[in-house]
C-alpha cells in the first residue's frame, strides 16, 4: 500500500475514494472494518454481483435479492472482527449467502403454497355473457327434466329409501325360493 506524508494511505488523500478503493480491495476491506463508508461501498460493488448470481442459482431470481440483502446485513454486523484478505472475505460472504439461502428454502418449505390466481375459465358463463347464460340454463332445465313416468319412479325410490325397504330387484334376488325354504331335519 502506497503511503504519503504523515503515514496515511494514499487512497485517503485522493478525492475519488470509491474508485481508488475498488483498485485496492484489501485496503477497502481494512477501511470498511474501521467503519469507513467508502471502503464498504467498494466491497459491495465488487462482491454483490457475484453473490447475487450465486443466490440466484440457489433460490431463484425471485428470492435472490432478499437473500443477498439479509447476507449483507450480517456481513456489515460481523465485519469488524473478520480477519483475512479480500479472497477470504469473498469466501466468507459466499458462505453467509449460502446459509441465508438455505434459511429461505426452509422457510418456503413451511409456507403453504399460494392460492392459484382466479382464471376466467373458473367463472360461470353468466358473468361474462348474459345471453349465453340464459340459453345454458334453459337447455339444462329442459334436458334434465324427467318424464311423467320418470318422476313417478323417483318418488317411489325416495319412499323406499325413506322406509329402508329394499328395491323390487333386490327383493327378487333375496326372496326365498322353494330350494332355499326347505328345512332340513
WOPE-V526925 format. One record per run of one state. SS is the DSSP state (H for helix, E for strand, C for the rest). FROM is the first residue (numbers start at 0). TO is the last residue. If there is no record, write none. Layout:
BEGIN
ss=SS from=FROM to=TO
ss=SS from=FROM to=TO
END
This chain:
BEGIN
ss=C from=0 to=1
ss=E from=2 to=2
ss=C from=3 to=3
ss=H from=4 to=6
ss=C from=7 to=7
ss=E from=8 to=8
ss=H from=9 to=12
ss=C from=13 to=15
ss=H from=16 to=22
ss=C from=23 to=23
ss=H from=24 to=32
ss=C from=33 to=35
ss=H from=36 to=58
ss=C from=59 to=59
ss=H from=60 to=77
ss=C from=78 to=84
ss=H from=85 to=109
ss=C from=110 to=118
ss=H from=119 to=121
ss=C from=122 to=123
ss=H from=124 to=127
ss=C from=128 to=128
ss=H from=129 to=143
ss=C from=144 to=146
ss=H from=147 to=162
ss=C from=163 to=166
ss=H from=167 to=173
ss=C from=174 to=176
ss=H from=177 to=180
ss=C from=181 to=184
END
